[in-house]
Amino acid sequence: MAAKRRSAREQHRQAVASYVAAGGEETVQRVITAVYAVTKRLDQWYTRQLADLDLTQGEWAVLSGLATARDECLTPSQLADATSVAPSSMTHRLDKMASRGLIERRPDPANRTRTLVSLTHDGWELFSHAIRESNVVESDTLRDLGDAERVELARLLEVVLTGLDEIGESPAAQRA
């Protein structure tokens, strides 16, 4: 007989208990473990969504990087830096995306040795479609929170994000 799968809530309680038993502070572990669990579940859904859209994680990173740059074009080097890949890998990725009609590359008029990359109409449409699909799942994730609770949760997480910027690059650097 297969073991019954534990609920997300039960998995969370057990993980928190283990981390507290190992010396973690309970309130910290409750928050961090919950944020990690939500992120992990959403990442699993996003991975399936990207497969359905015939996109890799790297291609999605390019699409979202260009979409969030808005009217600004980016260079392949900027995209490589933003997505933490080697420039040669970015070139291959951009070749594939250009052949699918998702991005456009053109010479920089101010510096013809540089290439500028932007989304095509089809690239923007694919990005927009993915966001609309994701928004349904993300809204379902937050369905038990009222508008005021969502605003407060967003505000609190933004405070945490600001704190991350202040911590530095590594836990070891913080202790030094």
C-alpha positions as CSV (number, residue, x, y, z in Angstrom):
1,M,0.0,0.0,0.0
2,A,1.4,3.4,-1.0
3,A,2.0,5.9,1.8
4,K,-0.4,8.8,2.0
5,R,1.1,12.0,0.8
6,R,1.4,14.6,3.5
7,S,-0.4,17.9,3.0
8,A,1.7,21.0,2.4
9,R,0.7,22.3,5.8
10,E,2.0,19.0,7.5
11,Q,5.2,19.1,5.5
12,H,5.7,22.7,6.6
13,R,5.1,21.8,10.3
14,Q,7.5,18.9,10.2
15,A,10.2,20.9,8.5
16,V,9.9,23.8,10.9
17,A,10.0,21.3,13.9
18,S,13.2,19.8,12.5
19,Y,14.9,23.2,11.9
20,V,13.9,24.4,15.4
21,A,15.2,21.2,16.9
22,A,18.5,21.9,15.2
23,G,18.7,25.4,16.7
24,G,16.7,27.6,14.4
25,E,14.4,30.3,15.7
26,E,10.8,29.1,15.3
27,T,9.3,32.3,13.9
28,V,12.1,32.7,11.4
29,Q,11.8,29.0,10.3
30,R,8.0,29.3,9.9
31,V,8.4,32.3,7.5
32,I,11.4,31.1,5.6
33,T,10.1,27.5,5.2
34,A,6.7,28.7,4.1
35,V,8.3,31.1,1.5
36,Y,10.5,28.3,0.3
37,A,7.6,25.9,0.0
38,V,5.5,28.4,-2.0
39,T,8.4,29.1,-4.3
40,K,9.1,25.4,-4.8
41,R,5.5,24.7,-5.7
42,L,5.2,27.6,-8.0
43,D,8.5,26.7,-9.7
44,Q,7.1,23.2,-10.4
45,W,4.1,24.8,-12.0
46,Y,6.2,27.3,-14.0
47,T,8.4,24.4,-15.3
48,R,5.4,22.6,-16.6
49,Q,4.0,25.8,-18.1
50,L,7.3,26.6,-19.9
51,A,7.3,23.0,-21.3
52,D,3.8,23.5,-22.6
53,L,4.9,26.8,-24.2
54,D,8.0,25.1,-25.7
55,L,10.4,27.4,-23.8
56,T,13.4,26.6,-21.7
57,Q,14.1,28.4,-18.5
58,G,16.9,30.3,-20.2
59,E,14.6,31.4,-23.1
60,W,12.0,32.5,-20.5
61,A,14.8,34.5,-18.7
62,V,15.5,36.3,-22.0
63,L,11.8,36.9,-22.8
64,S,11.1,38.3,-19.3
65,G,14.4,40.3,-19.3
66,L,13.5,42.0,-22.5
67,A,9.8,42.5,-21.5
68,T,10.7,44.1,-18.2
69,A,13.3,46.4,-20.0
70,R,10.2,47.8,-21.7
71,D,11.2,50.0,-24.7
72,E,14.9,49.6,-23.9
73,C,16.9,47.2,-26.1
74,L,19.5,45.1,-24.4
75,T,22.8,43.7,-25.7
76,P,23.6,40.0,-25.7
77,S,26.2,40.7,-23.0
78,Q,23.6,42.4,-20.8
79,L,21.3,39.4,-21.2
80,A,24.1,37.0,-20.5
81,D,25.0,38.8,-17.3
82,A,21.3,39.1,-16.2
83,T,20.8,35.4,-16.8
84,S,24.2,34.2,-15.5
85,V,25.2,32.4,-18.7
86,A,28.3,32.6,-20.8
87,P,28.1,35.0,-23.8
88,S,28.5,32.0,-26.2
89,S,25.5,30.3,-24.6
90,M,23.5,33.4,-25.0
91,T,24.4,33.7,-28.7
92,H,23.1,30.1,-29.2
93,R,19.9,30.9,-27.2
94,L,19.3,34.1,-29.2
95,D,19.8,32.3,-32.5
96,K,17.1,29.8,-31.5
97,M,14.7,32.5,-30.3
98,A,15.3,34.6,-33.5
99,S,14.6,31.6,-35.7
100,R,11.2,31.2,-33.8
101,G,10.5,34.9,-34.4
102,L,10.5,35.8,-30.7
103,I,13.3,38.3,-30.7
104,E,15.0,40.7,-33.1
105,R,18.7,41.6,-33.3
106,R,19.9,44.7,-35.0
107,P,23.1,46.8,-35.0
108,D,23.2,49.6,-32.4
109,P,23.0,52.9,-34.4
110,A,25.3,54.6,-31.9
111,N,27.9,51.8,-32.0
112,R,27.7,49.5,-35.0
113,T,30.0,47.0,-33.3
114,R,27.2,46.3,-30.8
115,T,24.0,44.3,-31.3
116,L,20.7,45.3,-29.7
117,V,18.1,42.7,-28.9
118,S,14.4,43.4,-28.5
119,L,11.2,41.4,-28.4
120,T,9.1,41.0,-31.6
121,H,5.4,41.2,-31.5
122,D,5.2,37.4,-31.3
123,G,7.7,37.4,-28.4
124,W,5.6,40.0,-26.5
125,E,2.5,38.0,-27.2
126,L,4.1,34.8,-25.9
127,F,5.3,36.6,-22.8
128,S,1.9,38.2,-22.2
129,H,0.1,34.8,-22.7
130,A,2.5,33.2,-20.1
131,I,1.9,35.9,-17.6
132,R,-1.9,35.7,-18.0
133,E,-1.8,31.9,-17.4
134,S,0.5,32.3,-14.4
135,N,-1.7,35.0,-12.9
136,V,-4.5,32.5,-12.7
137,V,-2.4,30.1,-10.7
138,E,-0.8,32.8,-8.6
139,S,-4.3,34.3,-7.8
140,D,-5.5,30.9,-6.8
141,T,-2.4,30.6,-4.5
142,L,-3.5,33.8,-2.7
143,R,-7.3,33.1,-2.9
144,D,-7.7,32.8,0.9
145,L,-6.3,36.3,1.5
146,G,-8.4,39.4,1.2
147,D,-7.2,42.4,-0.7
148,A,-5.9,44.1,2.5
149,E,-4.0,40.9,3.5
150,R,-2.4,40.7,0.1
151,V,-1.3,44.3,0.3
152,E,0.2,43.7,3.8
153,L,1.9,40.5,2.7
154,A,3.4,42.3,-0.3
155,R,4.6,45.1,1.9
156,L,6.2,42.8,4.4
157,L,7.9,40.7,1.7
158,E,9.2,43.9,0.1
159,V,10.7,44.9,3.5
160,V,12.4,41.4,3.6
161,L,13.7,42.0,0.0
162,T,15.2,45.3,1.1
163,G,16.9,43.5,4.0
164,L,18.4,41.0,1.6
165,D,20.2,43.9,-0.2
166,E,21.7,45.0,3.1
167,I,22.9,41.5,4.1
168,G,25.4,41.2,1.3
169,E,26.5,38.4,-1.0
170,S,27.1,35.5,1.4
171,P,26.3,34.4,4.9
172,A,30.0,34.1,5.6
173,A,30.6,37.7,4.6
174,Q,27.8,38.7,7.1
175,R,29.6,36.8,10.0
176,A,33.0,38.3,9.2
